[in-house]
Amino acid sequence: MTGAPASAAGGSGAKPVRGGKLGTAAVNQASLWNIANILTMVRLLLVPGFVLLLFHNGGYDPVWRSFAWAAFAIAMITDLFDGHLARAYNLVTDFGKIADPIADKAIMGAALISLSILGDLPWWITGVILARELGITLMRFWVIRHAVIPASRGGKLKTLAQGTAAGMYVLVLTGPLATLRFWMMMVAVVLTVVTGLDYVRQAVVLRRRSLAAERAAVGRTAEALNAAAGSPGAVAADAGATDAGAVGATDAGAAGVADAGVPGAAVRVSGGSTAVEPAVRARDGAEAER
């Protein structure tokens, strides 16, 4: 459970470039049958195998529980490698995006629930860990429209602690090792709760920032539209002194009207002086066109 998807859409299977950035071309080139996805599939298949080995012969046989521990260890190791390979070699597929987190939750959930059924692990520990994992998954969907919550170092440390503690509980341990595994599980529980609360804080902050940015963008757009709506447009009226003969007035001493060349704008010539009529219709026409 690395907090990052192991693998986005299947494509032609062209050879990816190591360390390249994930882009549209890389996503389309990634083949469904790549090493990252195969490791994810192996981890999914190990889940029922692990449960069968753990419960074989009553669930308390040290030998069969050792086999179950080996299956659990392999599953956790593949979890460490598939995400790294997918990112390093651009082997990202839609299947991997969905299957990787499912496999992560499945193997850990199967181990915790099985151990609680056998009476080796208190149910409250299983409940706290599973509730946290489910809650964080739902919360990621809640804020995915606003931002993506990145995996933190605390989250990775939590995963390591959970895997180590659960693996120790799968084995039949006594004496100091049994005491050690108890405290390891307590560390895992504390990290589970602390990192869960930190993810909640990040989600709330990211969502608030995103909503504030959206409101600011809407406000700026509204201001721009209002400013554009309040402008009269390119309306020009020549208000200077004009020569009656230049504007085609037949009688220089009589009142005449000259067109200023702008629709709706009129220049009234009376006794050699001019006055500009308000260009209301011209402004309305310009706004209608916008």
N, C-alpha and C positions, 0 to 999 in steps of 0.2 A: 504493500500500500504506500506507494511513493508519493501519492497526491498528484501525479502527472499521468496523463493517458499514455499507455504504451504505444499504442499505434493509432488518417482520415481518408479518402475514397480510394478504392481499388482501381488499378489502371493497367497500363501496358506492361509493367514489370521491368522497365528500363533500369539499368544499373545506376544507383544514386551516388552522389558525391559525398564523401565522408566530411562531416563537419559543416555541410552546406546549410543555408538558411531554409526554413520551411516556407515555401511559397506555393502558389497555385500549381505551377508546373511540377514541383516536387510531390505535391499531394496526389496529382493525377497519375504520376509515374509509379507510385508505390503499389506493389502487388500484394494481393491478399495473402498469398503463401510466401511470407518472408519469415526470417528467423525470429523477429520480435513477436509476430502473431503465433508462430508455432510454440514458442515458450509460454505464451498466454494460454493456448489450448491445452498444453501439457499441465499447466497449473489447474485449469478447470477440471481435467480428468483426474487429477490427483485428489480432488476433494472427496468424491465418493470412495476412492481407494483408501484414503486416510481413515475415513470413518469405519470402513469395514475392518481394517487392520486393528484399529483401536478397540473395537468391540468384540473382536474375535476371541473365542474361548472365555467369554464372560466379561471381558474388558479389564482383567487384572493380571493377565499373563505377562510377565516381564519381557519375554522374547518377542511376542506379538506387538507389545507396546513400543519396543525398540524399532520394529519394522515401521510402525505408525510414525514414530519420531523421524525416521529417515525420509518418509514420504512428505511429512510436514516441512522438514529442513529443505528438501529439494524444491518444494513449492515456494518457500520464502526466498530461496536463492534466485529462482527464475524471476521472482518479482523485482529483484534488484537489477537484473540484467536487461529484461525486455524493454523497459522504459528508456534506459540508457542507449540501447541499440537503436530503438526507433528514432530518438532525437539525433543521434550522432550520424546515422546513415539515411535520414529522411525516409524511414519506413513507416510512415504514419498512414493508417487506414481507418475508415469508419468502424470496421469491426473491432479494431484495437481500442478505439476510443470508448466503445461500449463494453467490450469484454474484459479489458484490463481492470477497471475498478470493480466489476462484478466478481472477477476471480479473487481480487484482493480481499473483499469483504467476505466472500464465500469460505475461503480457507481459514481465516481467523474466526469467523462466526461458527464454523463447524467445530473447530478445536475448542472454543470456549463453551459452547452448548454441550458438546459431548462430555467434556470434563465435569461440567456441572451435573449432568445426568448421572455420571459415575460417582458423584459425591466428592470428587477431588478438589473442586473449585466452588467457592460460595456463589450462589446465584446472583447476589447483589453486584459482585464484580463483573460477571457476564452482562448483567443489565446495564451497568454504568458504561461499559465500553461499547456495547452495541447501540445503546441510545445515543451516545456521542457520535458514532460513525454515521448512523442514519440521519441524525439531526444536521450534521455538517453537510452531508450530501444534499439534503433538501434545501438547506440554506444557500448552497452554491447555485442551485436552480433559481432561487429567489432573487439573487443579485446578478445573475448571468447577463441580464439585459443591460446592466449598468457597468459592470466590471468583472474581471476574473480574479478570484482570490488565489494568489500564488502559494505554492507549497513552501512552508517555512522550515528552518532547521529544527525547530522544536517538534514539528510534525514528523519529520524523518526520524528524530531521536525517539519519539513516542512509538513509531512503528517498530523500530529496532528493539525497544524495551518490551513491547507486547509480544513480539515474535520469540525473543529469548525466554521470557517468563513462561509463555504458553508451552514452548518446547520443553522446558524443564519440568513442567507439570505432566506432560505426556509420558516422560520417563518415570520409572519407579525409583524414586530417590528416598533415602532415609538419612537420619542424623543431620549433620551440619548442612549438607546439600539441600535437604528438605526445608530447613530454615532459610537458607539463602534464596531458594526459589520463591518463598513467601514474600521476602522483602523486595525481591526483583519485581514481583507482581504489584506490590504496593507502589513502587516507583513508576511502573507502567500506568497504574490507575491515576496517580497524581499528574503525570505528564498528559494523560488523556483528558483530564478535566481542565488543566491549565491551558493547553493548546486549543481545546474546544472553546473556552471563553475568549481566547485571543482571536480565533477565527470569527466569532460572533462580533467582537469589537471591530475587526477589520471590515466585516460585511456592512455593519451599520454606517461606519465612516465613509466607505466607498459609495454606498447608496446615497447618503446625504450629499456628498460632493457632486455626484452625477446629477441628482435632481436639481441642485443649486446651479450647476452649469447649464442644464437644460432651460431652467427658468430665466437665467441671464441671457441666453441666446434668443429665447422667445421675446424678451423685453427689448433687446437690440433690434430685432426684426420689426417689432411693432413701432418703435421709434422711427426707424427708417421709412416705413410705410406712411406713418403720420406726416413726416417731414416732406415726403414726396407728394402726398395728397394736399398739403397746404401751399405748395409752390404754384404760382400762376402759369408756369411754363414759359415757353419762348414767345412771349407776346411783346411786340415792339410797336410803339406809336411815336411818331415823330412829332414832338411838341414844340419845335423851334419855329421861328418866324419864317413863313414861306411866301414865295412870290406868287401872286394870283395867276400870273401868266404862265408860270412854270407848271402849275398843277392843273391847268386847263380851265381856269375860271374865265368866263366870257366877259365878265365885268369886274374890274379890279376894285371898284368901290362897292359892289354889291356883295351880299353874303353868299358864300359858296361852300361846297363840301368837296373835300379831296379824299380819296381812298389811300390809306397809309400802307396798303399792301398786306395787312394782316386780317384774316377773317374775323369779322365782328368788331374790329377796331376802327373808329372813325375819327377824322380830324375835321373840326368845324372851323371854317375861316370866316371871321366876322370883323370887318373893319380893320383888317391887317393883323389881328391877333389870333392865336390858336388855343384850343382847349381839348384835352384828351378825354374821350368817353371811357368809363370803366369797362375793361375787356372781360366781362363776366362769362359771356358765352364762349369766348376763346379759351378761357381757363377750364371751363367745364368740358369742352371738347378735348383738350389735351389730357385731362384726367381720365376721361372715358376711354381714350386710346390706350393709356397706361393700364 
